[in-house]
């Protein structure tokens, strides 16, 4: 089963048009084959496990940096968190802001964070093209501030596409390099 390049809806194998937005499947297939041939790779979605390991690598790397900053803030008697750090199913701490900025900049500039680089994964648009910083910002909100909720909704609604809810909203996927 394929997915519409325009809206991301599942398209049955024998369909001529997307059932959600009406875009011609043959036009999409032709454009996708030209893009794939030009770029020299085919899109292979990353598994949830691969994405989790990449996320865990990022959390450890950035967490060490946040820990060092926290030690300096503690010695300076300056609180590093200036708003409530825990809200049910959300993370609104200064650390969350650091994670957000890290993922937004890395995914927006390079298409991948350090964890994704190690795992040979990258974030792209649905058609495999590069994302920009605005798309990376929207995609990163879920990872930084609403990870559990973002993941659970994605697992429930988009298990075949392996998209978190903020991947769906930003029209991005995580693929193998």
Helices and strands as residue ranges (DSSP letters): E 2-3, E 10-11, H 25-39, H 48-75, H 94-110, H 114-119, E 121-125, H 133-145, H 147-157, H 165-170, E 172-176
